[in-house]
Amino acid sequence: MNGIKRYLNKFILILGIGFMIYGLYRGEVQTVFQKAINICLECIGIG
């Protein structure tokens, strides 16, 4: 059972890293930052 958990943890870690690299490749970082800026400006009351 412990070996399965270890394998599953490594698989999920590698999968997560793969999705992050794919997001960077697609240019999603700019989109996320733009949405974060808009939300912050709305909370302050500027936007």
CHARMM internal coordinates of N, CA and C (Angstrom, degrees):
IC EDIT
DIST 1 N 1 CA 1.4568
DIST 1 CA 1 C 1.5285
ANGL 1 N 1 CA 1 C 111.02
DIST 1 C 2 N 1.3284
ANGL 1 CA 1 C 2 N 116.46
DIHE 1 N 1 CA 1 C 2 N -39.36
DIST 2 N 2 CA 1.4571
ANGL 1 C 2 N 2 CA 120.16
DIHE 1 CA 1 C 2 N 2 CA -178.90
DIST 2 CA 2 C 1.5315
ANGL 2 N 2 CA 2 C 111.08
DIHE 1 C 2 N 2 CA 2 C -66.39
DIST 2 C 3 N 1.3401
ANGL 2 CA 2 C 3 N 116.97
DIHE 2 N 2 CA 2 C 3 N -35.03
DIST 3 N 3 CA 1.4560
ANGL 2 C 3 N 3 CA 120.83
DIHE 2 CA 2 C 3 N 3 CA 179.13
DIST 3 CA 3 C 1.5177
ANGL 3 N 3 CA 3 C 111.54
DIHE 2 C 3 N 3 CA 3 C -66.68
DIST 3 C 4 N 1.3362
ANGL 3 CA 3 C 4 N 116.47
DIHE 3 N 3 CA 3 C 4 N -36.40
DIST 4 N 4 CA 1.4637
ANGL 3 C 4 N 4 CA 120.62
DIHE 3 CA 3 C 4 N 4 CA 178.68
DIST 4 CA 4 C 1.5225
ANGL 4 N 4 CA 4 C 110.27
DIHE 3 C 4 N 4 CA 4 C -66.39
DIST 4 C 5 N 1.3340
ANGL 4 CA 4 C 5 N 117.09
DIHE 4 N 4 CA 4 C 5 N -42.06
DIST 5 N 5 CA 1.4688
ANGL 4 C 5 N 5 CA 120.52
DIHE 4 CA 4 C 5 N 5 CA 178.75
DIST 5 CA 5 C 1.5200
ANGL 5 N 5 CA 5 C 110.81
DIHE 4 C 5 N 5 CA 5 C -62.48
DIST 5 C 6 N 1.3128
ANGL 5 CA 5 C 6 N 115.94
DIHE 5 N 5 CA 5 C 6 N -42.66
DIST 6 N 6 CA 1.4706
ANGL 5 C 6 N 6 CA 120.09
DIHE 5 CA 5 C 6 N 6 CA -179.64
DIST 6 CA 6 C 1.5240
ANGL 6 N 6 CA 6 C 109.98
DIHE 5 C 6 N 6 CA 6 C -63.28
DIST 6 C 7 N 1.3432
ANGL 6 CA 6 C 7 N 117.03
DIHE 6 N 6 CA 6 C 7 N -43.99
DIST 7 N 7 CA 1.4595
ANGL 6 C 7 N 7 CA 121.26
DIHE 6 CA 6 C 7 N 7 CA 178.54
DIST 7 CA 7 C 1.5258
ANGL 7 N 7 CA 7 C 110.62
DIHE 6 C 7 N 7 CA 7 C -63.54
DIST 7 C 8 N 1.3194
ANGL 7 CA 7 C 8 N 116.69
DIHE 7 N 7 CA 7 C 8 N -43.58
DIST 8 N 8 CA 1.4602
ANGL 7 C 8 N 8 CA 121.30
DIHE 7 CA 7 C 8 N 8 CA -179.56
DIST 8 CA 8 C 1.5276
ANGL 8 N 8 CA 8 C 110.91
DIHE 7 C 8 N 8 CA 8 C -64.43
DIST 8 C 9 N 1.3244
ANGL 8 CA 8 C 9 N 117.69
DIHE 8 N 8 CA 8 C 9 N -41.45
DIST 9 N 9 CA 1.4689
ANGL 8 C 9 N 9 CA 121.14
DIHE 8 CA 8 C 9 N 9 CA 177.95
DIST 9 CA 9 C 1.5229
ANGL 9 N 9 CA 9 C 111.55
DIHE 8 C 9 N 9 CA 9 C -61.37
DIST 9 C 10 N 1.3170
ANGL 9 CA 9 C 10 N 116.83
DIHE 9 N 9 CA 9 C 10 N -44.34
DIST 10 N 10 CA 1.4680
ANGL 9 C 10 N 10 CA 120.14
DIHE 9 CA 9 C 10 N 10 CA 179.32
DIST 10 CA 10 C 1.5243
ANGL 10 N 10 CA 10 C 110.60
DIHE 9 C 10 N 10 CA 10 C -66.01
DIST 10 C 11 N 1.3378
ANGL 10 CA 10 C 11 N 116.91
DIHE 10 N 10 CA 10 C 11 N -40.23
DIST 11 N 11 CA 1.4595
ANGL 10 C 11 N 11 CA 120.63
DIHE 10 CA 10 C 11 N 11 CA 179.63
DIST 11 CA 11 C 1.5282
ANGL 11 N 11 CA 11 C 110.77
DIHE 10 C 11 N 11 CA 11 C -62.69
DIST 11 C 12 N 1.3265
ANGL 11 CA 11 C 12 N 117.73
DIHE 11 N 11 CA 11 C 12 N -45.05
DIST 12 N 12 CA 1.4612
ANGL 11 C 12 N 12 CA 121.52
DIHE 11 CA 11 C 12 N 12 CA -179.92
DIST 12 CA 12 C 1.5290
ANGL 12 N 12 CA 12 C 110.53
DIHE 11 C 12 N 12 CA 12 C -65.38
DIST 12 C 13 N 1.3244
ANGL 12 CA 12 C 13 N 117.31
DIHE 12 N 12 CA 12 C 13 N -39.13
DIST 13 N 13 CA 1.4611
ANGL 12 C 13 N 13 CA 120.74
DIHE 12 CA 12 C 13 N 13 CA 177.52
DIST 13 CA 13 C 1.5276
ANGL 13 N 13 CA 13 C 110.96
DIHE 12 C 13 N 13 CA 13 C -62.14
DIST 13 C 14 N 1.3220
ANGL 13 CA 13 C 14 N 116.90
DIHE 13 N 13 CA 13 C 14 N -47.66
DIST 14 N 14 CA 1.4643
ANGL 13 C 14 N 14 CA 121.01
DIHE 13 CA 13 C 14 N 14 CA 179.83
DIST 14 CA 14 C 1.5244
ANGL 14 N 14 CA 14 C 110.42
DIHE 13 C 14 N 14 CA 14 C -64.46
DIST 14 C 15 N 1.3239
ANGL 14 CA 14 C 15 N 117.26
DIHE 14 N 14 CA 14 C 15 N -39.65
DIST 15 N 15 CA 1.4543
ANGL 14 C 15 N 15 CA 121.20
DIHE 14 CA 14 C 15 N 15 CA 178.39
DIST 15 CA 15 C 1.5310
ANGL 15 N 15 CA 15 C 111.02
DIHE 14 C 15 N 15 CA 15 C -63.11
DIST 15 C 16 N 1.3320
ANGL 15 CA 15 C 16 N 116.85
DIHE 15 N 15 CA 15 C 16 N -42.93
DIST 16 N 16 CA 1.4627
ANGL 15 C 16 N 16 CA 121.24
DIHE 15 CA 15 C 16 N 16 CA 178.37
DIST 16 CA 16 C 1.5165
ANGL 16 N 16 CA 16 C 112.01
DIHE 15 C 16 N 16 CA 16 C -63.11
DIST 16 C 17 N 1.3116
ANGL 16 CA 16 C 17 N 116.71
DIHE 16 N 16 CA 16 C 17 N -43.32
DIST 17 N 17 CA 1.4651
ANGL 16 C 17 N 17 CA 120.69
DIHE 16 CA 16 C 17 N 17 CA 177.74
DIST 17 CA 17 C 1.5192
ANGL 17 N 17 CA 17 C 110.05
DIHE 16 C 17 N 17 CA 17 C -63.19
DIST 17 C 18 N 1.3271
ANGL 17 CA 17 C 18 N 116.17
DIHE 17 N 17 CA 17 C 18 N -40.05
DIST 18 N 18 CA 1.4630
ANGL 17 C 18 N 18 CA 120.04
DIHE 17 CA 17 C 18 N 18 CA 177.94
DIST 18 CA 18 C 1.5163
ANGL 18 N 18 CA 18 C 112.04
DIHE 17 C 18 N 18 CA 18 C -61.97
DIST 18 C 19 N 1.3395
ANGL 18 CA 18 C 19 N 117.06
DIHE 18 N 18 CA 18 C 19 N -42.43
DIST 19 N 19 CA 1.4586
ANGL 18 C 19 N 19 CA 120.10
DIHE 18 CA 18 C 19 N 19 CA 178.29
DIST 19 CA 19 C 1.5268
ANGL 19 N 19 CA 19 C 111.61
DIHE 18 C 19 N 19 CA 19 C -66.11
DIST 19 C 20 N 1.3379
ANGL 19 CA 19 C 20 N 117.22
DIHE 19 N 19 CA 19 C 20 N -36.69
DIST 20 N 20 CA 1.4685
ANGL 19 C 20 N 20 CA 119.20
DIHE 19 CA 19 C 20 N 20 CA 176.72
DIST 20 CA 20 C 1.5269
ANGL 20 N 20 CA 20 C 111.41
DIHE 19 C 20 N 20 CA 20 C -64.33
DIST 20 C 21 N 1.3125
ANGL 20 CA 20 C 21 N 116.84
DIHE 20 N 20 CA 20 C 21 N -42.70
DIST 21 N 21 CA 1.4673
ANGL 20 C 21 N 21 CA 120.29
DIHE 20 CA 20 C 21 N 21 CA 178.23
DIST 21 CA 21 C 1.5221
ANGL 21 N 21 CA 21 C 110.34
DIHE 20 C 21 N 21 CA 21 C -63.76
DIST 21 C 22 N 1.3279
ANGL 21 CA 21 C 22 N 116.94
DIHE 21 N 21 CA 21 C 22 N -40.77
DIST 22 N 22 CA 1.4642
ANGL 21 C 22 N 22 CA 120.86
DIHE 21 CA 21 C 22 N 22 CA 178.25
DIST 22 CA 22 C 1.5330
ANGL 22 N 22 CA 22 C 110.77
DIHE 21 C 22 N 22 CA 22 C -62.82
DIST 22 C 23 N 1.3416
ANGL 22 CA 22 C 23 N 117.29
DIHE 22 N 22 CA 22 C 23 N -40.85
DIST 23 N 23 CA 1.4557
ANGL 22 C 23 N 23 CA 121.04
DIHE 22 CA 22 C 23 N 23 CA 177.28
DIST 23 CA 23 C 1.5195
ANGL 23 N 23 CA 23 C 112.31
DIHE 22 C 23 N 23 CA 23 C -64.46
DIST 23 C 24 N 1.3202
ANGL 23 CA 23 C 24 N 116.54
DIHE 23 N 23 CA 23 C 24 N -39.90
DIST 24 N 24 CA 1.4634
ANGL 23 C 24 N 24 CA 120.23
DIHE 23 CA 23 C 24 N 24 CA 176.27
DIST 24 CA 24 C 1.5265
ANGL 24 N 24 CA 24 C 110.56
DIHE 23 C 24 N 24 CA 24 C -63.92
DIST 24 C 25 N 1.3129
ANGL 24 CA 24 C 25 N 116.52
DIHE 24 N 24 CA 24 C 25 N -40.34
DIST 25 N 25 CA 1.4576
ANGL 24 C 25 N 25 CA 121.30
DIHE 24 CA 24 C 25 N 25 CA 179.74
DIST 25 CA 25 C 1.5259
ANGL 25 N 25 CA 25 C 111.17
DIHE 24 C 25 N 25 CA 25 C -63.29
DIST 25 C 26 N 1.3238
ANGL 25 CA 25 C 26 N 117.33
DIHE 25 N 25 CA 25 C 26 N -36.72
DIST 26 N 26 CA 1.4682
ANGL 25 C 26 N 26 CA 121.78
DIHE 25 CA 25 C 26 N 26 CA -178.32
DIST 26 CA 26 C 1.5258
ANGL 26 N 26 CA 26 C 112.91
DIHE 25 C 26 N 26 CA 26 C -81.84
DIST 26 C 27 N 1.3294
ANGL 26 CA 26 C 27 N 118.10
DIHE 26 N 26 CA 26 C 27 N -9.14
DIST 27 N 27 CA 1.4561
ANGL 26 C 27 N 27 CA 121.12
DIHE 26 CA 26 C 27 N 27 CA 179.18
DIST 27 CA 27 C 1.5215
ANGL 27 N 27 CA 27 C 113.32
DIHE 26 C 27 N 27 CA 27 C 83.07
DIST 27 C 28 N 1.3100
ANGL 27 CA 27 C 28 N 117.02
DIHE 27 N 27 CA 27 C 28 N 27.67
DIST 28 N 28 CA 1.4585
ANGL 27 C 28 N 28 CA 121.14
DIHE 27 CA 27 C 28 N 28 CA -177.75
DIST 28 CA 28 C 1.5252
ANGL 28 N 28 CA 28 C 112.79
DIHE 27 C 28 N 28 CA 28 C -73.85
DIST 28 C 29 N 1.3279
ANGL 28 CA 28 C 29 N 117.02
DIHE 28 N 28 CA 28 C 29 N -17.44
DIST 29 N 29 CA 1.4622
ANGL 28 C 29 N 29 CA 119.97
DIHE 28 CA 28 C 29 N 29 CA -178.00
DIST 29 CA 29 C 1.5258
ANGL 29 N 29 CA 29 C 110.19
DIHE 28 C 29 N 29 CA 29 C -61.62
DIST 29 C 30 N 1.3082
ANGL 29 CA 29 C 30 N 116.90
DIHE 29 N 29 CA 29 C 30 N -43.58
DIST 30 N 30 CA 1.4668
ANGL 29 C 30 N 30 CA 121.19
DIHE 29 CA 29 C 30 N 30 CA 179.53
DIST 30 CA 30 C 1.5185
ANGL 30 N 30 CA 30 C 110.82
DIHE 29 C 30 N 30 CA 30 C -61.34
DIST 30 C 31 N 1.3196
ANGL 30 CA 30 C 31 N 117.24
DIHE 30 N 30 CA 30 C 31 N -41.00
DIST 31 N 31 CA 1.4662
ANGL 30 C 31 N 31 CA 121.38
DIHE 30 CA 30 C 31 N 31 CA -179.96
DIST 31 CA 31 C 1.5184
ANGL 31 N 31 CA 31 C 110.98
DIHE 30 C 31 N 31 CA 31 C -64.28
DIST 31 C 32 N 1.3191
ANGL 31 CA 31 C 32 N 116.43
DIHE 31 N 31 CA 31 C 32 N -44.30
DIST 32 N 32 CA 1.4644
ANGL 31 C 32 N 32 CA 120.33
DIHE 31 CA 31 C 32 N 32 CA -179.38
DIST 32 CA 32 C 1.5240
ANGL 32 N 32 CA 32 C 110.78
DIHE 31 C 32 N 32 CA 32 C -64.55
DIST 32 C 33 N 1.3235
ANGL 32 CA 32 C 33 N 117.25
DIHE 32 N 32 CA 32 C 33 N -43.93
DIST 33 N 33 CA 1.4624
ANGL 32 C 33 N 33 CA 120.08
DIHE 32 CA 32 C 33 N 33 CA 179.25
DIST 33 CA 33 C 1.5302
ANGL 33 N 33 CA 33 C 111.41
DIHE 32 C 33 N 33 CA 33 C -64.41
DIST 33 C 34 N 1.3186
ANGL 33 CA 33 C 34 N 117.22
DIHE 33 N 33 CA 33 C 34 N -39.35
DIST 34 N 34 CA 1.4672
ANGL 33 C 34 N 34 CA 120.52
DIHE 33 CA 33 C 34 N 34 CA 179.32
DIST 34 CA 34 C 1.5326
ANGL 34 N 34 CA 34 C 110.56
DIHE 33 C 34 N 34 CA 34 C -63.57
DIST 34 C 35 N 1.3166
ANGL 34 CA 34 C 35 N 116.78
DIHE 34 N 34 CA 34 C 35 N -42.66
DIST 35 N 35 CA 1.4735
ANGL 34 C 35 N 35 CA 119.70
DIHE 34 CA 34 C 35 N 35 CA 178.47
DIST 35 CA 35 C 1.5276
ANGL 35 N 35 CA 35 C 110.73
DIHE 34 C 35 N 35 CA 35 C -66.20
DIST 35 C 36 N 1.3222
ANGL 35 CA 35 C 36 N 117.59
DIHE 35 N 35 CA 35 C 36 N -38.90
DIST 36 N 36 CA 1.4606
ANGL 35 C 36 N 36 CA 120.86
DIHE 35 CA 35 C 36 N 36 CA 178.98
DIST 36 CA 36 C 1.5241
ANGL 36 N 36 CA 36 C 111.00
DIHE 35 C 36 N 36 CA 36 C -64.41
DIST 36 C 37 N 1.3166
ANGL 36 CA 36 C 37 N 116.51
DIHE 36 N 36 CA 36 C 37 N -40.80
DIST 37 N 37 CA 1.4662
ANGL 36 C 37 N 37 CA 120.25
DIHE 36 CA 36 C 37 N 37 CA 178.28
DIST 37 CA 37 C 1.5136
ANGL 37 N 37 CA 37 C 110.51
DIHE 36 C 37 N 37 CA 37 C -63.49
DIST 37 C 38 N 1.3326
ANGL 37 CA 37 C 38 N 117.14
DIHE 37 N 37 CA 37 C 38 N -43.86
DIST 38 N 38 CA 1.4652
ANGL 37 C 38 N 38 CA 120.66
DIHE 37 CA 37 C 38 N 38 CA 179.38
DIST 38 CA 38 C 1.5206
ANGL 38 N 38 CA 38 C 111.59
DIHE 37 C 38 N 38 CA 38 C -61.86
DIST 38 C 39 N 1.3237
ANGL 38 CA 38 C 39 N 117.12
DIHE 38 N 38 CA 38 C 39 N -42.59
DIST 39 N 39 CA 1.4624
ANGL 38 C 39 N 39 CA 120.22
DIHE 38 CA 38 C 39 N 39 CA 179.59
DIST 39 CA 39 C 1.5272
ANGL 39 N 39 CA 39 C 110.19
DIHE 38 C 39 N 39 CA 39 C -64.44
DIST 39 C 40 N 1.3227
ANGL 39 CA 39 C 40 N 117.34
DIHE 39 N 39 CA 39 C 40 N -43.47
DIST 40 N 40 CA 1.4717
ANGL 39 C 40 N 40 CA 120.23
DIHE 39 CA 39 C 40 N 40 CA -179.27
DIST 40 CA 40 C 1.5190
ANGL 40 N 40 CA 40 C 110.80
DIHE 39 C 40 N 40 CA 40 C -63.99
DIST 40 C 41 N 1.3201
ANGL 40 CA 40 C 41 N 117.29
DIHE 40 N 40 CA 40 C 41 N -41.98
DIST 41 N 41 CA 1.4650
ANGL 40 C 41 N 41 CA 119.78
DIHE 40 CA 40 C 41 N 41 CA -180.00
DIST 41 CA 41 C 1.5238
ANGL 41 N 41 CA 41 C 110.96
DIHE 40 C 41 N 41 CA 41 C -66.52
DIST 41 C 42 N 1.3297
ANGL 41 CA 41 C 42 N 118.32
DIHE 41 N 41 CA 41 C 42 N -34.68
DIST 42 N 42 CA 1.4643
ANGL 41 C 42 N 42 CA 120.51
DIHE 41 CA 41 C 42 N 42 CA 177.68
DIST 42 CA 42 C 1.5275
ANGL 42 N 42 CA 42 C 110.59
DIHE 41 C 42 N 42 CA 42 C -68.52
DIST 42 C 43 N 1.3257
ANGL 42 CA 42 C 43 N 117.03
DIHE 42 N 42 CA 42 C 43 N -36.38
DIST 43 N 43 CA 1.4795
ANGL 42 C 43 N 43 CA 119.52
DIHE 42 CA 42 C 43 N 43 CA 179.73
DIST 43 CA 43 C 1.5253
ANGL 43 N 43 CA 43 C 110.61
DIHE 42 C 43 N 43 CA 43 C -67.10
DIST 43 C 44 N 1.3161
ANGL 43 CA 43 C 44 N 116.78
DIHE 43 N 43 CA 43 C 44 N -37.62
DIST 44 N 44 CA 1.4695
ANGL 43 C 44 N 44 CA 120.56
DIHE 43 CA 43 C 44 N 44 CA 179.19
DIST 44 CA 44 C 1.5218
ANGL 44 N 44 CA 44 C 110.42
DIHE 43 C 44 N 44 CA 44 C -72.23
DIST 44 C 45 N 1.3257
ANGL 44 CA 44 C 45 N 116.10
DIHE 44 N 44 CA 44 C 45 N -31.64
DIST 45 N 45 CA 1.4514
ANGL 44 C 45 N 45 CA 120.07
DIHE 44 CA 44 C 45 N 45 CA 179.54
DIST 45 CA 45 C 1.5133
ANGL 45 N 45 CA 45 C 113.40
DIHE 44 C 45 N 45 CA 45 C 104.95
DIST 45 C 46 N 1.3177
ANGL 45 CA 45 C 46 N 116.62
DIHE 45 N 45 CA 45 C 46 N 9.30
DIST 46 N 46 CA 1.4639
ANGL 45 C 46 N 46 CA 121.04
DIHE 45 CA 45 C 46 N 46 CA -179.35
DIST 46 CA 46 C 1.5344
ANGL 46 N 46 CA 46 C 109.99
DIHE 45 C 46 N 46 CA 46 C -83.12
DIST 46 C 47 N 1.3421
ANGL 46 CA 46 C 47 N 115.50
DIHE 46 N 46 CA 46 C 47 N -43.16
DIST 47 N 47 CA 1.4675
ANGL 46 C 47 N 47 CA 120.70
DIHE 46 CA 46 C 47 N 47 CA -173.83
DIST 47 CA 47 C 1.4502
ANGL 47 N 47 CA 47 C 110.64
DIHE 46 C 47 N 47 CA 47 C -85.22
END
COOR INIT
IC SEED 1 N 1 CA 1 C
IC BUILD
